[in-house]
Amino acid sequence: MKQHKLATRVGQIAPFQVMMLLERAKHLQSQGEDVIHLEVGEPDFVAVDAVANAGMEAIQQGKTGYTSATGLPELKRAISDYYLSRYQVGVSPERIIVTPGASGALLLMASLMVNAGDEVLMPDPCYPCNRHFLIQAGAQAKLLETKPEDGFELDLSTLAAHWGDKTSGLWLASPSNPTGAVLNKSYITEAWQKVSELGGHLLVDEIYQGLVYEGEDFSALSISDDIFVVNSFSKYFAMTGWRLGWLVVPEWAIEGVTKLAQNIFIAAPSVSQHAAVRAFEADVLAECEARRQTLDARRLVLLDGLGSIGLPIVAPAHGAFYVYVDVSGVTEDAMTWCLELLEKEKVALTPGADFGIKDAHKYVRFAYTCDEHGLKEALVRIARFMAS
């Protein structure tokens, strides 16, 4: 019998460790256990009703065929107008590439700007799929150590020392997953200046843009038209399953990225695109802002509660919906700690090993994606677990 072999790249891609934990959490829940989910990076909101209704209307009107590979023209214009009205940045619709989720945008970036054998610099910790997209392109990520006392910000003064002949660029994220930290404009400006001097490209992942509670909510596009930016409808607009995102590219990259989009995914989901046009109208944005305030209130509950039970917060949780916590004072292995917490107290968290290498066993990510009552109950259970 012939023995089949998977492509070698498959073995280079690590699975999400949290998926094992999530599977167990769902099993416990199916048995009637009251599981509090603080592990999933998905808000407990759904799309605003007006957006959902727009999607249903698109289906009823038969607007279900392919769109242009780079996106529905009216959606690209709506995104362009949004950048101008909210962030005072002029971005032509032609530079906006609508994609099947931010994942589609990151896959385009890896295909567009990175050659086989190249490397891209990223801070450790960071979102793991970013480095896996590079493997798909025959490249790899080079994770650079960061320090909790610096809020896990990459020390830009060391960038040149890490830059080699095969270095293609630097990928950053703000707000960050898993830390919730927000990079300021001067930091992004310095990063762009250094990357430009070194002859590389800069990508800023702005998937959690809009969900900023402390600091300035801005776009890296305000610094240079040559910076690449990824964004998504999943987080601020709570449209996770609609699978819709976008990539903003410099004018010189439009032709190349269009060819890639045509061949890799043909077009983003048409119904989702028609619905998303509605997301930029004033009533929907007002509801999204109210939800941001709800998330901020939850953030403060969690920050206060973690402090009261003695779990150190190691990054400034100024954005997204995450808090990064040091559990090394109570365990030598965050993954084991998370599994035991789930079994004994039915609280699900994400271990740091999914996000980085350096000291990852020390950290746990909390997602404040349930209501305040659930957060307070989770803190009670965690305190009880620690006491036992």
C-alpha positions in Angstrom: 0.0 0.0 0.0 1.4 3.4 -1.0 2.4 5.6 1.9 1.3 9.2 1.5 3.4 12.0 2.7 2.2 15.5 3.6 4.1 18.5 2.4 7.0 19.3 4.8 5.5 22.8 5.5 2.7 21.1 7.4 5.1 19.8 10.0 6.5 23.3 10.5 3.1 24.7 11.5 2.3 24.4 15.1 -1.3 23.7 16.2 -3.1 26.1 18.6 -2.5 24.5 22.0 -5.6 26.3 23.3 -7.8 24.2 20.9 -7.2 21.2 23.1 -8.3 23.2 26.0 -11.3 24.6 24.1 -12.4 21.1 23.1 -12.3 20.0 26.7 -14.2 23.1 27.8 -16.9 22.4 25.2 -17.1 18.8 26.3 -17.6 19.8 30.0 -20.2 22.3 28.9 -22.1 19.6 27.0 -22.3 17.7 30.2 -24.0 20.6 31.9 -21.0 22.2 33.5 -21.0 26.0 33.9 -17.9 26.9 32.0 -16.7 30.5 31.8 -15.0 31.2 28.5 -12.2 33.7 28.8 -10.0 31.9 26.2 -11.6 32.7 22.9 -10.6 35.8 21.0 -14.1 36.5 19.9 -16.5 39.1 21.4 -19.8 37.9 22.8 -21.5 40.4 20.5 -22.9 39.6 17.0 -23.2 41.9 14.0 -25.4 45.0 14.6 -29.0 44.2 13.5 -28.8 46.8 10.7 -25.7 45.0 9.3 -27.3 41.6 9.5 -30.5 42.9 7.8 -28.4 44.3 5.0 -26.9 40.9 4.5 -30.3 39.2 4.4 -31.5 41.9 1.9 -28.5 41.1 -0.3 -29.5 37.5 -0.4 -33.1 38.3 -1.1 -32.1 40.6 -3.9 -29.8 38.0 -5.4 -26.6 39.9 -4.7 -24.7 36.6 -4.3 -22.3 36.5 -7.3 -18.6 37.2 -7.5 -17.5 40.8 -6.9 -14.3 42.3 -8.2 -11.3 40.4 -6.8 -10.3 43.5 -4.8 -13.7 44.1 -3.4 -17.1 45.7 -3.9 -16.5 49.3 -5.2 -19.0 50.8 -2.7 -17.4 49.0 0.2 -14.0 50.2 -0.8 -15.3 53.7 -1.0 -17.0 53.3 2.4 -13.7 52.2 4.0 -11.9 55.1 2.3 -14.4 57.5 3.7 -14.1 56.0 7.1 -10.4 56.5 7.2 -10.9 60.2 6.2 -13.7 60.9 8.7 -12.4 59.0 11.7 -8.6 59.2 11.3 -8.2 62.2 8.9 -6.2 60.0 6.5 -6.7 60.1 2.8 -6.6 56.5 1.3 -7.8 56.0 -2.2 -10.3 53.1 -2.7 -7.9 51.6 -5.2 -5.4 50.9 -2.4 -8.0 49.0 -0.4 -8.1 45.2 -1.0 -11.1 43.5 0.5 -10.3 40.0 1.7 -11.8 36.8 3.2 -11.1 37.9 6.8 -7.8 39.5 7.9 -6.3 36.0 7.4 -6.8 36.4 3.7 -5.1 39.8 3.9 -2.1 38.3 5.8 -1.9 35.5 3.2 -1.8 38.1 0.5 1.0 40.0 2.3 3.1 36.9 2.7 2.7 36.1 -1.0 3.2 39.7 -2.1 6.3 40.8 -0.2 8.2 37.8 1.0 10.4 35.4 -1.1 11.1 31.8 -0.3 14.1 31.7 2.1 13.3 35.2 3.5 12.6 36.1 7.1 10.3 38.6 8.7 11.0 40.1 12.1 8.2 40.0 14.7 8.1 40.7 18.4 7.8 37.7 20.8 5.0 37.3 21.8 2.7 37.8 18.8 -0.3 36.3 17.0 0.9 32.8 15.9 -0.8 32.6 12.5 1.2 35.5 11.2 4.4 33.4 11.3 2.6 30.4 9.8 1.5 32.4 6.7 5.2 33.0 6.1 5.9 29.2 6.2 3.2 28.9 3.5 5.3 31.3 1.4 8.5 29.3 2.1 9.8 31.9 4.5 10.0 32.2 8.3 9.4 34.5 11.1 12.3 35.6 13.3 10.8 36.3 16.8 12.7 39.0 18.7 12.7 38.9 22.5 10.8 41.6 24.3 10.5 42.4 28.0 7.5 42.7 30.2 8.9 45.8 31.9 8.8 47.4 28.4 5.2 46.3 27.8 6.5 43.7 25.4 7.4 46.4 22.9 10.3 45.5 20.6 13.4 47.6 21.3 13.8 49.4 18.0 17.3 50.4 18.8 18.3 46.8 18.3 16.5 46.4 14.9 19.6 46.9 12.7 21.5 44.2 14.7 18.8 41.6 13.9 18.5 42.6 10.3 20.2 40.3 7.8 20.6 39.8 4.1 17.4 37.7 4.0 15.3 40.0 6.2 12.3 41.2 4.2 10.5 43.3 6.7 9.0 43.9 10.2 5.4 43.0 11.2 3.9 44.8 14.2 0.4 44.8 15.7 -1.5 47.5 17.6 -3.6 46.9 19.6 -1.8 43.7 20.3 -2.9 40.1 20.6 -2.1 38.7 23.2 -1.0 41.6 25.3 -3.6 44.3 24.7 -0.8 46.9 24.4 -1.2 49.9 22.1 1.8 51.3 20.2 1.9 55.1 20.0 2.4 57.1 16.8 6.0 58.1 17.7 6.9 54.4 18.0 5.4 53.5 14.6 7.1 56.5 13.1 10.5 55.4 14.4 9.8 51.8 13.3 9.0 53.0 9.8 12.1 55.2 9.6 14.4 52.3 10.7 12.8 49.8 8.4 13.0 52.2 5.4 16.7 52.8 6.1 17.2 49.0 6.1 15.4 48.6 2.8 12.5 46.5 4.1 8.7 46.7 4.3 6.5 47.5 7.4 3.2 45.8 8.1 1.0 47.0 11.0 -1.8 44.7 12.0 -4.7 47.0 13.0 -7.3 44.2 13.4 -8.3 45.6 16.8 -8.4 49.2 15.6 -11.2 51.1 17.3 -11.0 49.1 20.5 -8.6 51.5 22.3 -9.3 52.6 25.8 -6.1 54.5 26.7 -3.8 56.2 24.3 -4.5 57.5 20.7 -6.6 55.5 18.3 -4.9 56.2 15.0 -3.8 54.4 11.8 -0.2 53.8 10.7 -1.4 55.1 7.3 -1.2 58.6 8.8 2.6 58.2 8.9 3.3 56.9 5.3 1.5 55.7 2.3 4.1 53.0 1.9 3.2 51.2 5.1 1.0 48.1 4.7 -2.0 47.9 7.0 -4.3 44.9 7.8 -7.8 45.3 9.2 -10.9 43.3 9.9 -14.6 43.4 10.4 -14.3 40.7 13.1 -13.5 42.7 16.2 -14.7 46.3 16.3 -17.7 45.4 14.1 -18.2 41.9 15.7 -18.6 40.2 12.3 -16.3 37.2 13.0 -18.1 34.5 11.0 -18.8 36.8 8.1 -15.1 36.4 7.1 -14.3 39.8 5.9 -11.2 42.0 6.2 -9.0 44.3 4.2 -5.5 45.1 3.3 -4.2 48.6 2.4 -1.3 48.7 0.0 0.9 51.4 -1.5 -0.1 52.4 -5.1 3.0 50.6 -6.5 1.7 47.3 -5.1 -1.9 47.4 -6.5 -1.3 45.5 -9.7 0.7 42.7 -8.0 -1.8 42.3 -5.1 -4.7 42.3 -7.5 -3.2 39.4 -9.5 -2.7 37.4 -6.3 -6.2 38.1 -5.0 -7.7 36.9 -8.4 -5.8 33.6 -8.1 -5.8 32.9 -4.4 -9.4 33.5 -3.5 -11.2 35.1 -6.5 -13.2 37.4 -4.2 -14.3 37.9 -0.6 -17.8 36.7 0.3 -20.3 38.9 -1.6 -23.1 38.9 0.9 -20.7 39.9 3.7 -19.4 42.8 1.6 -22.9 44.1 0.9 -23.7 43.9 4.6 -20.4 45.6 5.6 -21.3 48.7 3.6 -24.0 49.3 6.2 -21.4 49.1 9.0 -20.0 52.5 8.3 -23.3 54.4 8.8 -23.7 56.6 11.8 -26.3 54.5 13.7 -24.1 51.3 13.4 -20.9 53.2 14.4 -22.8 54.5 17.5 -23.7 51.0 18.6 -20.1 49.9 18.0 -18.9 52.7 20.2 -21.4 51.7 22.9 -19.9 48.2 22.8 -16.4 49.6 23.1 -17.5 51.3 26.3 -18.9 48.0 27.5 -15.6 46.3 26.8 -13.8 49.1 28.7 -15.9 48.6 31.7 -15.2 44.9 31.6 -11.5 45.6 31.3 -11.5 47.7 34.4 -13.4 45.0 36.3 -10.8 42.4 35.3 -7.8 44.6 35.9 -9.0 45.4 39.4 -9.9 41.8 40.1 -6.6 40.4 39.0 -4.8 42.8 41.2 -6.9 41.8 44.2 -6.1 38.1 43.8 -2.4 38.8 43.3 -1.9 37.9 39.6 0.5 40.5 38.1 -0.5 42.2 34.8 2.6 42.4 32.7 1.5 44.5 29.7 -0.5 47.7 29.5 -4.0 46.5 28.6 -4.9 49.6 26.7 -6.7 48.0 23.7 -8.3 44.9 22.1 -10.0 42.8 24.7 -7.0 41.0 26.3 -5.0 41.1 29.5 -1.7 39.3 29.7 -0.9 37.9 33.1 2.2 36.4 34.8 1.3 33.2 36.6 4.9 32.1 37.4 4.3 32.9 41.1 1.7 30.1 41.3 2.9 27.6 38.7 6.0 26.6 36.6 3.8 25.6 33.6 1.0 27.9 32.5 -0.5 25.2 30.2 -0.8 22.7 33.0 -2.2 25.4 35.3 -4.8 26.3 32.7 -5.9 22.7 32.2 -6.2 22.1 36.0 -8.1 25.4 36.4 -10.6 24.2 33.7 -11.1 20.8 35.3 -11.5 22.1 38.9 -13.2 25.5 38.5 -14.5 25.4 34.9 -12.7 28.6 33.8 -11.0 28.5 30.4 -8.0 30.7 29.7 -5.3 30.7 27.0 -1.7 29.7 27.9 1.1 31.9 26.6 2.8 29.1 24.7 0.5 29.8 21.7 2.0 33.3 21.3 5.7 33.1 21.8 8.8 31.3 22.9 10.7 33.3 25.5 9.3 32.6 29.0 5.9 31.6 27.4 5.4 29.1 30.2 5.0 32.1 32.6 2.0 33.8 30.9 -1.7 33.4 30.5 -4.1 35.5 28.3 -7.4 36.6 29.6 -10.1 37.6 27.1 -12.8 39.8 28.6 -15.4 38.6 26.1 -18.1 37.7 28.6 -20.2 40.0 30.8 -19.1 41.6 34.0 -21.0 39.0 36.1 -19.1 36.2 34.4 -15.8 38.0 34.9 -16.4 38.5 38.6 -17.4 34.8 39.0 -14.3 33.7 37.1 -12.1 35.7 39.5 -13.8 34.1 42.5 -13.2 30.7 41.1 -9.5 31.5 40.2 -8.9 32.8 43.7 -10.4 29.6 45.1 -8.2 27.5 42.8 -5.1 29.3 43.8 -5.9 29.0 47.5 -6.4 25.2 47.1 
